[in-house]
Amino acid sequence: MQRNIIERCDDEISSLKQEIQELKEQYRENRREITFLSSADIRKALDSFDVEESNDDGTSAKNMQAKLAICEDEIQYFESLFGIEFTRYLKKTENKTEKGIVYSHKVLGDCSFLPFEMEFKTLDVQEPKRCEVIDLHIHMDCKENLELLKLISRAHTSRNLLGFFHTLSTYTHWCKYRQYTFSHFKNKYPLAVALPLGTTAEYMVLMNPDLPGCELILVWKITINEDGSVIPVLDLLPKIPEQARALDKTGVVENAAENFKSLLQAFGLLGTIDNLIHSFCKKRGSD
């Protein structure tokens, strides 16, 4: 009788051990397949995991936390380098081939004012060890921005993730600087500066209260060339009535664009705009 009870207990213990082992395997598989919503979410999950589970190679949860800290530092470095914040990242094993393991990735993030979503696949090759991006799809709400549409199209072709992030970061940096510049002069000279389409537009208008209908339009485009370089292009377009043009005997209006570029080289952007406002928009008799 006692022997039968002991045998049943041993069987139950063996069954429980097998179930525990299966749960551990499932847990490790889930961790491999589903990565994280954010590094903070992972750390919170690990902190709440009280049992110090050991893997086959002896790696403990504490060691995993140490590795996580390293990953967080790398992510922070990447974010500071490119000005990009990653808000969500998921990774799972797609399949295994003779060449290596194919993983699928999904990344969500923000680069300044531009949210983006990226899906791509990588092939991890063991011999020689390397990682190749074999498929890439970028989703971004920029239907009216031809420069970004061209950038995305080239990224789909080249599958160069670092090049894409670097160009996107530089482009948004220039857009923010243009927005800051327009806001600065609108606040400093509210009667002389107009922003018909707001601070995010590509131009601002300089006006003179004593010269109705006469305007200088500062056009500031930000372009991206074929190799991913971001190039700001500034131009000055005079909007002068025909009668006023007829009185321009010295060609000031005709040479405005060329003179503007010379001023840029001499005084820089902010100094040039300040000089233009004081010389063209200053009301007679004012200080």
HELIX and SHEET records of a PDB file:
HELIX    1   1 GLN A    2  GLU A   33  1                                  32    
HELIX    2   2 SER A   39  ASP A   47  1                                   9    
HELIX    3   3 ALA A   61  PHE A   82  1                                  22    
HELIX    4   4 LEU A  146  SER A  158  1                                  13    
HELIX    5   5 LEU A  161  LYS A  188  1                                  28    
HELIX    6   6 GLU A  242  ALA A  246  1                                   5    
HELIX    7   7 ALA A  256  LEU A  276  1                                  21    
HELIX    8   8 ILE A  277  CYS A  281  3                                   5    
SHEET    1   A 4 ILE A  84  LYS A  96  0                                        
SHEET    2   A 4 GLY A 100  CYS A 111 -1                                        
SHEET    3   A 4 LEU A 114  VAL A 125 -1                                        
SHEET    4   A 4 ARG A 130  HIS A 139 -1                                        
SHEET    1   B 4 VAL A 193  ALA A 194  0                                        
SHEET    2   B 4 TYR A 203  MET A 207 -1                                        
SHEET    3   B 4 GLU A 215  ILE A 224 -1                                        
SHEET    4   B 4 VAL A 230  LYS A 239 -1                                        
END                                                                             
